[in-house]
Amino acid sequence: MLKFFKSKNPLIVIFYPIIAFAFLYFNSESLNFKNLTIDNPFIYSQILNLIQGVYFKLYYIILSVVFLSVVSFFFNQLIRNLKLVNSFQHLHGFIFLILAGFSLPFYDVLQVSVSLFFFLITINFIIKSLRKNLAVFDFFNAGFSLSVASFFWFQIIYFYPVIIIGLLVFRNLNFREILTSIIGLFIPYFFFFSIYFFINSDFNIIYDTSQIIFNKNIHFQYDLNRIIPGIILIIILLISTFHILRKYRSTESDIQDYYIFYFLLFLLALTYLIFLHKNDLSFIIILMMTSAVPLGVYFAENNRPLIREIIFDLLILAVIFSQIGFLR
């Protein structure tokens, strides 16, 4: 199975939508379509209103497959550009897609996938600032894209500290770059509120936004169908993390910075998930994205292929069992 996902054949990209559709198909019963239109940002609510009707479920699944596939592919390209692995394979993209599918019941897949696309753009701008003499516009664009991402999933705005983390890891802390990122963060909302007020002559949208922040409660029932595969995933993640730590000092300084950046992003997402889980469990998708980094690096290497194949197959089986209810 690992050999298949490590294939460099360009036609393997067709498996992005196939795998995404398979996850949505198995989880279709757990997706509560009646609650999807409750407490959402204004623009995302308008998208849902456009596809309302008899075929709402079909349109929702199609759009979700498209955006989840695009995000997985984009994430893989981002990792390849960082040269964390020396290949043209799509392993990181598929691992992220597998982890996203595993955690599907925790979040609104369409909402989060659209938002995550712009969040990856934010990360890309932050990483591109490495070794630049002047990165004011990079951080303005990072703040701007993060703000756009929040138009679809408002809670992503909590990850503004990732911009500060990027400054600390890739550069020296610079007041001008912090200020421009804040300006970039507020400009989309300034125009949005201005246009909204011009059309509706009120600021009710501000109250609606506050309701999203404080009143979006997610109820999820934990059972063996998720817990046992989750434990297996954690064990495999620890193995891959220790593998990176073992060779960390021998890697290039830029790659070390990338590892630190993604590890701090992982800790930030984990902190939000622990302390804000009663408000939104969707933070788990950022955990899955950052977890895909060490997992992809570990499985991309060719030494001890049999052990890696066994561990990867165990990961795939755990995810499959979580989807089909094998442990119920």
VOPAGU-2260 file (C-alpha; in pm, 1 decimal, decimal comma):
REM VOPAGU-2260
SITE   aa  ch    i         X         Y         Z
SITE  MET   A    0       0,0       0,0       0,0
SITE  LEU   A    1     280,2     244,0      85,4
SITE  LYS   A    2     447,5     179,1    -250,0
SITE  PHE   A    3     126,0     276,2    -424,2
SITE  PHE   A    4      91,1     607,4    -238,0
SITE  LYS   A    5     460,5     686,3    -299,6
SITE  SER   A    6     412,5     652,6    -674,1
SITE  LYS   A    7     550,6     938,2    -885,1
SITE  ASN   A    8     302,5     871,3   -1165,2
SITE  PRO   A    9     122,8    1206,2   -1228,0
SITE  LEU   A   10    -205,7    1021,0   -1286,2
SITE  ILE   A   11    -217,7     932,3    -916,6
SITE  VAL   A   12    -375,4    1275,5    -854,7
SITE  ILE   A   13    -710,3    1126,7    -964,1
SITE  PHE   A   14    -717,5     943,0    -630,8
SITE  TYR   A   15    -756,1    1269,8    -438,1
SITE  PRO   A   16   -1127,6    1307,9    -526,0
SITE  ILE   A   17   -1183,2     930,6    -514,5
SITE  ILE   A   18   -1054,4     901,7    -157,1
SITE  ALA   A   19   -1232,9    1221,8     -50,4
SITE  PHE   A   20   -1562,0    1090,9    -188,5
SITE  ALA   A   21   -1512,5     755,6     -11,9
SITE  PHE   A   22   -1470,8     930,3     323,6
SITE  LEU   A   23   -1777,7    1146,3     270,6
SITE  TYR   A   24   -1979,6     842,3     163,0
SITE  PHE   A   25   -1894,5     643,1     476,5
SITE  ASN   A   26   -1954,8     944,8     701,5
SITE  SER   A   27   -2270,5    1069,3     528,8
SITE  GLU   A   28   -2489,5     933,2     809,7
SITE  SER   A   29   -2290,5    1115,8    1078,2
SITE  LEU   A   30   -2304,1    1450,8     897,4
SITE  ASN   A   31   -2592,9    1649,8    1040,4
SITE  PHE   A   32   -2710,7    1845,6     736,3
SITE  LYS   A   33   -2989,7    2012,3     936,4
SITE  ASN   A   34   -2735,4    2191,2    1158,5
SITE  LEU   A   35   -2498,9    2298,4     880,9
SITE  THR   A   36   -2679,8    2629,1     827,6
SITE  ILE   A   37   -2670,8    2727,4    1197,6
SITE  ASP   A   38   -2418,8    2984,3    1333,1
SITE  ASN   A   39   -2204,8    3026,5    1023,5
SITE  PRO   A   40   -2017,1    3330,1     888,5
SITE  PHE   A   41   -2224,1    3542,5     651,1
SITE  ILE   A   42   -2045,7    3451,0     326,0
SITE  TYR   A   43   -2043,9    3077,7     400,2
SITE  SER   A   44   -2413,6    3099,2     489,9
SITE  GLN   A   45   -2479,9    3253,5     148,4
SITE  ILE   A   46   -2301,9    2963,4     -20,1
SITE  LEU   A   47   -2518,3    2716,3     170,2
SITE  ASN   A   48   -2829,8    2912,5      75,9
SITE  LEU   A   49   -2734,2    2890,2    -292,5
SITE  ILE   A   50   -2730,3    2509,4    -281,1
SITE  GLN   A   51   -3040,7    2471,4     -64,6
SITE  GLY   A   52   -3313,9    2249,7    -198,6
SITE  VAL   A   53   -3386,7    1890,7    -287,3
SITE  TYR   A   54   -3028,5    1827,5    -401,7
SITE  PHE   A   55   -2858,3    2008,4    -113,2
SITE  LYS   A   56   -2685,4    1694,0      14,8
SITE  LEU   A   57   -2554,9    1607,7    -332,2
SITE  TYR   A   58   -2423,1    1959,5    -400,2
SITE  TYR   A   59   -2267,9    1974,8     -53,6
SITE  ILE   A   60   -2081,0    1646,7    -104,7
SITE  ILE   A   61   -1960,8    1744,7    -453,4
SITE  LEU   A   62   -1827,7    2081,0    -334,0
SITE  SER   A   63   -1670,3    1916,9     -28,7
SITE  VAL   A   64   -1492,6    1657,5    -243,9
SITE  VAL   A   65   -1359,5    1930,4    -473,2
SITE  PHE   A   66   -1228,3    2157,8    -198,0
SITE  LEU   A   67   -1090,6    1877,7      20,4
SITE  SER   A   68    -903,7    1738,6    -281,7
SITE  VAL   A   69    -769,1    2081,4    -377,1
SITE  VAL   A   70    -653,0    2150,5     -20,8
SITE  SER   A   71    -478,0    1812,0       1,5
SITE  PHE   A   72    -303,6    1870,3    -330,4
SITE  PHE   A   73    -205,8    2226,1    -230,3
SITE  PHE   A   74     -66,6    2101,9     102,2
SITE  ASN   A   75     142,8    1841,3     -78,8
SITE  GLN   A   76     281,4    2106,3    -315,2
SITE  LEU   A   77     369,4    2327,3     -18,5
SITE  ILE   A   78     565,1    2045,2     147,9
SITE  ARG   A   79     741,9    1962,7    -177,9
SITE  ASN   A   80     845,8    2325,5    -220,5
SITE  LEU   A   81    1002,6    2313,5     126,3
SITE  LYS   A   82    1207,6    2010,5      12,9
SITE  LEU   A   83    1134,9    1817,8     331,0
SITE  VAL   A   84    1138,0    1511,6     105,0
SITE  ASN   A   85    1344,3    1467,9    -210,6
SITE  SER   A   86    1081,0    1337,4    -446,9
SITE  PHE   A   87     784,4    1426,6    -663,4
SITE  GLN   A   88     544,5    1196,3    -485,1
SITE  HIS   A   89     207,2    1290,0    -333,9
SITE  LEU   A   90     254,5    1108,5      -4,1
SITE  HIS   A   91     206,0    1413,4     219,2
SITE  GLY   A   92    -112,3    1510,0      36,9
SITE  PHE   A   93    -262,3    1163,6      68,8
SITE  ILE   A   94    -165,1    1132,0     435,2
SITE  PHE   A   95    -332,1    1464,4     511,6
SITE  LEU   A   96    -640,0    1354,3     315,7
SITE  ILE   A   97    -651,7    1026,7     511,3
SITE  LEU   A   98    -621,4    1208,3     845,2
SITE  ALA   A   99    -881,9    1466,0     739,7
SITE  GLY   A  100   -1119,5    1184,5     645,6
SITE  PHE   A  101   -1055,3    1008,4     975,8
SITE  SER   A  102   -1158,1    1321,7    1170,1
SITE  LEU   A  103   -1448,3    1409,1     939,0
SITE  PRO   A  104   -1729,5    1389,2    1201,5
SITE  PHE   A  105   -1559,7    1661,6    1406,6
SITE  TYR   A  106   -1609,0    1946,8    1159,6
SITE  ASP   A  107   -1812,1    2085,3     871,2
SITE  VAL   A  108   -1596,9    1956,3     585,5
SITE  LEU   A  109   -1702,3    2212,1     323,1
SITE  GLN   A  110   -1665,4    2507,3     555,8
SITE  VAL   A  111   -1327,9    2400,8     689,8
SITE  SER   A  112   -1189,9    2293,7     350,2
SITE  VAL   A  113   -1261,6    2631,7     189,1
SITE  SER   A  114   -1114,6    2814,0     488,6
SITE  LEU   A  115    -812,6    2584,1     501,1
SITE  PHE   A  116    -728,6    2668,0     140,4
SITE  PHE   A  117    -676,0    3033,5     236,3
SITE  PHE   A  118    -500,9    2932,3     558,4
SITE  LEU   A  119    -244,6    2736,7     354,2
SITE  ILE   A  120    -192,5    3052,4     148,9
SITE  THR   A  121    -122,9    3230,5     478,3
SITE  ILE   A  122     134,1    2967,5     573,2
SITE  ASN   A  123     291,2    2992,0     229,3
SITE  PHE   A  124     340,2    3369,2     264,2
SITE  ILE   A  125     491,3    3322,2     611,3
SITE  ILE   A  126     737,0    3056,8     494,7
SITE  LYS   A  127     836,3    3261,3     188,2
SITE  SER   A  128     958,2    3535,9     423,4
SITE  LEU   A  129    1258,3    3321,6     521,4
SITE  ARG   A  130    1591,9    3483,7     429,1
SITE  LYS   A  131    1421,0    3794,3     286,3
SITE  ASN   A  132    1558,4    4137,5     372,5
SITE  LEU   A  133    1212,1    4292,5     355,1
SITE  ALA   A  134     897,1    4089,4     411,8
SITE  VAL   A  135     641,5    4359,0     495,4
SITE  PHE   A  136     418,9    4267,6     201,1
SITE  ASP   A  137     447,2    3895,2     275,7
SITE  PHE   A  138     305,4    3948,2     623,5
SITE  PHE   A  139      41,1    4187,8     496,1
SITE  ASN   A  140     -68,7    3916,0     252,4
SITE  ALA   A  141     -53,9    3655,7     529,8
SITE  GLY   A  142    -288,6    3861,2     747,9
SITE  PHE   A  143    -514,3    3936,8     450,8
SITE  SER   A  144    -551,3    3569,0     346,5
SITE  LEU   A  145    -612,7    3463,8     707,4
SITE  SER   A  146    -889,6    3722,9     727,3
SITE  VAL   A  147   -1045,6    3588,9     405,6
SITE  ALA   A  148   -1026,3    3236,5     550,4
SITE  SER   A  149   -1230,3    3354,2     850,4
SITE  PHE   A  150   -1515,3    3459,4     619,7
SITE  PHE   A  151   -1588,3    3087,9     583,0
SITE  TRP   A  152   -1477,9    2947,4     921,0
SITE  PHE   A  153   -1445,3    3228,7    1171,9
SITE  GLN   A  154   -1253,3    3025,3    1431,1
SITE  ILE   A  155    -949,4    3014,6    1200,7
SITE  ILE   A  156    -888,7    3374,8    1311,1
SITE  TYR   A  157    -763,5    3229,2    1641,7
SITE  PHE   A  158    -456,5    3117,8    1447,8
SITE  TYR   A  159    -331,3    3472,6    1397,5
SITE  PRO   A  160     -47,6    3387,4    1643,9
SITE  VAL   A  161      93,0    3160,5    1370,6
SITE  ILE   A  162     206,0    3481,7    1198,1
SITE  ILE   A  163     395,3    3584,9    1512,2
SITE  ILE   A  164     538,0    3232,3    1532,9
SITE  GLY   A  165     657,6    3269,2    1174,0
SITE  LEU   A  166     830,2    3596,4    1263,5
SITE  LEU   A  167    1003,3    3436,3    1560,7
SITE  VAL   A  168    1114,5    3125,7    1371,4
SITE  PHE   A  169    1203,2    3260,8    1026,7
SITE  ARG   A  170    1299,3    3620,9    1106,5
SITE  ASN   A  171    1370,1    3866,2    1386,9
SITE  LEU   A  172    1061,7    4009,6    1553,4
SITE  ASN   A  173     983,5    4321,8    1352,4
SITE  PHE   A  174     720,6    4577,3    1457,0
SITE  ARG   A  175     651,0    4689,1    1099,2
SITE  GLU   A  176     582,9    4333,5     982,9
SITE  ILE   A  177     352,9    4272,1    1280,3
SITE  LEU   A  178     169,0    4596,5    1209,6
SITE  THR   A  179     122,5    4520,5     839,8
SITE  SER   A  180     -11,2    4172,6     923,3
SITE  ILE   A  181    -268,6    4330,9    1154,8
SITE  ILE   A  182    -363,3    4583,4     884,7
SITE  GLY   A  183    -399,2    4298,3     635,7
SITE  LEU   A  184    -617,5    4115,7     887,0
SITE  PHE   A  185    -858,4    4407,8     933,9
SITE  ILE   A  186    -885,2    4544,4     579,3
SITE  PRO   A  187   -1119,2    4268,9     445,5
SITE  TYR   A  188   -1350,7    4318,6     744,9
SITE  PHE   A  189   -1344,2    4695,8     702,8
SITE  PHE   A  190   -1462,7    4665,2     341,9
SITE  PHE   A  191   -1707,6    4387,6     426,5
SITE  PHE   A  192   -1874,6    4581,7     711,4
SITE  SER   A  193   -1879,5    4898,7     499,9
SITE  ILE   A  194   -2051,5    4726,2     206,6
SITE  TYR   A  195   -2289,9    4545,8     439,6
SITE  PHE   A  196   -2386,8    4872,5     611,5
SITE  PHE   A  197   -2429,6    5046,4     274,5
SITE  ILE   A  198   -2673,0    4774,3     161,7
SITE  ASN   A  199   -2859,8    4703,7     486,9
SITE  SER   A  200   -2812,5    5029,3     685,5
SITE  ASP   A  201   -2732,6    4840,3    1006,9
SITE  PHE   A  202   -2449,0    4654,5    1177,5
SITE  ASN   A  203   -2642,7    4339,7    1271,5
SITE  ILE   A  204   -2364,2    4137,8    1112,6
SITE  ILE   A  205   -2140,9    4223,1    1410,7
SITE  TYR   A  206   -2390,6    4067,5    1651,8
SITE  ASP   A  207   -2424,3    3762,8    1425,0
SITE  THR   A  208   -2046,6    3722,4    1425,6
SITE  SER   A  209   -2036,8    3735,6    1805,3
SITE  GLN   A  210   -2297,0    3458,0    1815,4
SITE  ILE   A  211   -2067,8    3241,8    1602,8
SITE  ILE   A  212   -1776,8    3299,0    1840,7
SITE  PHE   A  213   -1954,2    3223,5    2166,9
SITE  ASN   A  214   -2250,6    2999,7    2087,6
SITE  LYS   A  215   -2126,9    2736,7    1842,0
SITE  ASN   A  216   -2134,5    2417,1    2044,3
SITE  ILE   A  217   -2034,1    2084,5    1892,1
SITE  HIS   A  218   -2162,3    1759,3    2038,7
SITE  PHE   A  219   -1973,1    1443,7    1954,1
SITE  GLN   A  220   -2009,6    1103,6    2115,6
SITE  TYR   A  221   -1680,4     924,4    2161,9
SITE  ASP   A  222   -1677,3     546,6    2115,6
SITE  LEU   A  223   -1434,8     264,3    2045,7
SITE  ASN   A  224   -1489,3     317,7    1675,6
SITE  ARG   A  225   -1283,1     637,4    1703,5
SITE  ILE   A  226   -1079,6     596,2    2022,6
SITE  ILE   A  227    -885,4     280,0    1934,1
SITE  PRO   A  228    -786,8     396,6    1582,3
SITE  GLY   A  229    -700,6     732,9    1738,4
SITE  ILE   A  230    -461,3     564,8    1983,0
SITE  ILE   A  231    -298,0     379,1    1693,0
SITE  LEU   A  232    -258,4     709,5    1508,2
SITE  ILE   A  233     -96,7     873,1    1812,7
SITE  ILE   A  234     151,8     585,5    1849,5
SITE  ILE   A  235     249,9     606,7    1481,1
SITE  LEU   A  236     279,2     985,5    1510,9
SITE  LEU   A  237     515,5     945,2    1807,7
SITE  ILE   A  238     729,0     699,6    1609,0
SITE  SER   A  239     758,7     944,3    1318,3
SITE  THR   A  240     830,5    1237,1    1552,4
SITE  PHE   A  241    1112,0    1051,7    1730,2
SITE  HIS   A  242    1250,9     962,5    1388,9
SITE  ILE   A  243    1271,8    1332,7    1297,6
SITE  LEU   A  244    1422,6    1423,5    1635,9
SITE  ARG   A  245    1691,9    1157,4    1591,0
SITE  LYS   A  246    1819,0    1313,9    1268,6
SITE  TYR   A  247    1720,1    1674,2    1346,5
SITE  ARG   A  248    2073,0    1808,9    1406,3
SITE  SER   A  249    2200,9    1664,6    1080,7
SITE  THR   A  250    1939,6    1842,6     865,6
SITE  GLU   A  251    1982,0    2181,3     698,9
SITE  SER   A  252    1906,8    2490,3     906,3
SITE  ASP   A  253    1610,9    2589,5     684,8
SITE  ILE   A  254    1449,4    2248,3     726,6
SITE  GLN   A  255    1504,3    2269,9    1102,1
SITE  ASP   A  256    1312,8    2599,6    1097,9
SITE  TYR   A  257    1028,4    2436,5     902,6
SITE  TYR   A  258    1005,5    2155,9    1156,4
SITE  ILE   A  259     999,1    2404,1    1446,4
SITE  PHE   A  260     730,7    2611,2    1274,4
SITE  TYR   A  261     498,1    2315,4    1216,0
SITE  PHE   A  262     561,8    2179,8    1566,1
SITE  LEU   A  263     464,3    2513,3    1724,1
SITE  LEU   A  264     155,9    2526,1    1501,2
SITE  PHE   A  265      70,8    2175,9    1624,5
SITE  LEU   A  266     103,1    2288,2    1987,7
SITE  LEU   A  267    -113,9    2594,2    1919,7
SITE  ALA   A  268    -388,2    2381,2    1763,7
SITE  LEU   A  269    -364,6    2128,5    2047,3
SITE  THR   A  270    -399,5    2407,6    2305,7
SITE  TYR   A  271    -711,4    2541,7    2133,8
SITE  LEU   A  272    -858,4    2193,9    2104,2
SITE  ILE   A  273    -806,9    2126,8    2475,8
SITE  PHE   A  274    -936,6    2458,2    2606,7
SITE  LEU   A  275   -1192,2    2556,1    2339,2
SITE  HIS   A  276   -1329,5    2214,7    2239,3
SITE  LYS   A  277   -1671,6    2297,7    2386,6
SITE  ASN   A  278   -1692,8    2583,8    2137,0
SITE  ASP   A  279   -1556,6    2410,5    1826,5
SITE  LEU   A  280   -1389,9    2074,7    1762,9
SITE  SER   A  281   -1287,7    2183,2    1413,9
SITE  PHE   A  282    -940,9    2274,1    1543,1
SITE  ILE   A  283    -860,0    1905,8    1502,6
SITE  ILE   A  284    -815,7    1960,1    1127,5
SITE  ILE   A  285    -508,9    2178,5    1195,8
SITE  LEU   A  286    -375,0    1900,7    1418,5
SITE  MET   A  287    -422,8    1656,2    1132,0
SITE  MET   A  288    -245,9    1888,6     888,4
SITE  THR   A  289      58,1    1937,1    1111,8
SITE  SER   A  290      66,2    1565,0    1199,6
SITE  ALA   A  291      88,8    1483,4     827,9
SITE  VAL   A  292     430,7    1655,1     815,6
SITE  PRO   A  293     631,2    1409,7    1032,0
SITE  LEU   A  294     425,4    1113,7     909,7
SITE  GLY   A  295     498,4    1200,0     547,2
SITE  VAL   A  296     869,8    1249,1     614,5
SITE  TYR   A  297     890,6     916,1     796,5
SITE  PHE   A  298     708,9     714,3     531,0
SITE  ALA   A  299     891,6     886,1     242,9
SITE  GLU   A  300    1227,7     737,7     341,3
SITE  ASN   A  301    1335,0     409,7     185,2
SITE  ASN   A  302    1544,3     247,2     459,6
SITE  ARG   A  303    1375,9     -41,2     642,8
SITE  PRO   A  304    1094,1     -52,2     385,4
SITE  LEU   A  305     925,1    -357,5     536,2
SITE  ILE   A  306     881,6    -193,2     878,2
SITE  ARG   A  307     749,3     125,5     719,9
SITE  GLU   A  308     510,0     -74,0     502,2
SITE  ILE   A  309     371,2    -257,5     805,3
SITE  ILE   A  310     326,9      65,0    1004,9
SITE  PHE   A  311     162,8     241,0     710,4
SITE  ASP   A  312     -73,9     -50,4     650,1
SITE  LEU   A  313    -163,1     -41,4    1020,2
SITE  LEU   A  314    -247,5     328,8     984,7
SITE  ILE   A  315    -466,6     262,5     680,9
SITE  LEU   A  316    -645,9     -26,9     854,6
SITE  ALA   A  317    -712,2     186,3    1164,2
SITE  VAL   A  318    -868,8     457,3     948,4
SITE  ILE   A  319   -1075,5     204,8     751,1
SITE  PHE   A  320   -1206,8      43,4    1070,5
SITE  SER   A  321   -1306,1     386,0    1203,1
SITE  GLN   A  322   -1510,3     446,5     886,5
SITE  ILE   A  323   -1700,0     119,2     855,8
SITE  GLY   A  324   -1774,9      69,8    1224,8
SITE  PHE   A  325   -1564,5    -247,2    1251,4
SITE  LEU   A  326   -1529,6    -202,3    1626,9
SITE  ARG   A  327   -1894,6    -131,1    1700,4
